[in-house]
């Protein structure tokens, strides 16, 4: 007796089309285009999860630079002075201090300037 695979086939297509709901043009309802769109979306998602780390570091650098320039320093001289004075704060924490705790950040800049 032969095995009919209709239900599995329909289920597979249904799951593919669920994933591409809201996509534009043929990618939302044509199986081949939908599979391609899912593959590409997955690849972009994977790569962008890695890019996100660099994007955040760049944002932190901008925030630190903006905070430091209000006190007459540049980002690079500030970071060098931090390293020389053996203050181990990562860029994320420095950026948060610069943005949300300007008094504390100012005290840190004054400490480093000495």
C-alpha positions as CSV (number, residue, x, y, z in Angstrom):
1,X,0.0,0.0,0.0
2,X,1.4,3.4,-0.9
3,X,1.8,6.3,1.4
4,X,0.1,9.5,0.4
5,X,2.0,12.6,1.7
6,X,-0.6,15.3,1.0
7,X,-1.0,16.4,4.6
8,X,2.7,16.8,5.2
9,X,3.1,18.7,2.0
10,X,0.2,21.1,2.8
11,X,1.5,21.5,6.4
12,X,5.0,22.4,5.2
13,X,3.7,25.0,2.8
14,X,1.3,26.5,5.4
15,X,4.2,26.9,7.8
16,X,6.4,28.6,5.2
17,X,3.5,31.0,4.3
18,X,3.0,31.8,8.0
19,X,6.6,32.9,8.2
20,X,6.3,35.3,5.2
21,X,3.1,36.9,6.3
22,X,3.3,40.6,5.5
23,X,6.0,40.3,2.9
24,X,5.5,42.2,-0.3
25,X,4.8,41.0,-3.9
26,X,5.1,37.3,-4.7
27,X,7.1,36.5,-1.6
28,X,4.0,36.3,0.6
29,X,2.1,33.7,-1.5
30,X,4.5,31.9,-3.9
31,X,6.2,29.0,-2.3
32,X,9.5,29.3,-4.1
33,X,9.8,33.0,-3.6
34,X,8.7,32.6,0.1
35,X,11.4,30.0,0.8
36,X,14.0,32.2,-0.8
37,X,12.8,35.2,1.3
38,X,12.9,33.1,4.5
39,X,16.5,32.0,3.8
40,X,17.6,35.6,3.1
41,X,15.8,36.9,6.1
42,X,17.6,34.3,8.3
43,X,21.0,35.2,6.8
44,X,20.4,38.9,7.4
45,X,19.1,38.3,10.9
46,X,22.3,36.3,11.7
47,X,24.6,38.9,10.3
48,X,22.8,41.8,11.9
49,X,23.0,40.2,15.4
50,X,26.8,40.4,15.0
51,X,26.7,43.9,13.5
52,X,24.6,45.1,16.5
53,X,27.6,44.9,18.8
54,X,29.6,47.2,16.7
55,X,26.7,49.6,16.3
56,X,26.3,49.9,20.0
57,X,30.0,50.4,20.5
58,X,29.9,53.3,18.0
59,X,26.9,54.8,19.7
60,X,28.7,54.6,23.1
61,X,31.7,56.3,21.6
62,X,29.6,59.2,20.3
63,X,27.9,59.6,23.7
64,X,31.2,59.6,25.5
65,X,32.7,62.1,23.0
66,X,29.7,64.4,23.4
67,X,29.9,64.3,27.2
68,X,33.7,64.9,27.2
69,X,33.7,67.8,24.8
70,X,31.5,69.8,27.2
71,X,34.5,69.7,29.6
72,X,37.1,70.7,27.0
73,X,38.6,67.3,26.0
74,X,38.3,65.0,23.1
75,X,37.3,61.3,23.1
76,X,40.8,60.0,22.3
77,X,42.6,62.1,25.0
78,X,40.0,61.1,27.5
79,X,40.3,57.4,26.8
80,X,44.1,57.6,27.0
81,X,43.9,59.5,30.3
82,X,41.4,57.0,31.7
83,X,43.8,54.2,30.8
84,X,46.8,56.0,32.3
85,X,44.9,56.7,35.6
86,X,44.0,52.9,35.7
87,X,40.2,53.6,35.8
88,X,38.6,50.4,34.4
89,X,35.1,51.4,33.2
90,X,33.8,50.0,30.0
91,X,32.4,52.2,27.2
92,X,28.8,51.2,28.0
93,X,29.0,52.4,31.5
94,X,30.9,55.6,30.5
95,X,28.2,56.4,27.9
96,X,25.4,55.9,30.5
97,X,27.2,58.1,33.0
98,X,27.6,60.8,30.3
99,X,23.9,60.6,29.4
100,X,22.1,60.1,32.7
101,X,24.6,61.2,35.4
102,X,26.3,64.3,34.1
103,X,27.6,65.4,37.6
104,X,29.2,62.0,38.2
105,X,30.7,62.1,34.7
106,X,32.0,65.6,35.2
107,X,33.7,64.4,38.4
108,X,35.3,61.5,36.5
109,X,36.6,63.9,33.8
110,X,38.1,66.2,36.5
111,X,39.7,63.2,38.1
112,X,41.3,62.1,34.8
113,X,42.4,65.7,34.0
114,X,44.7,65.8,37.1
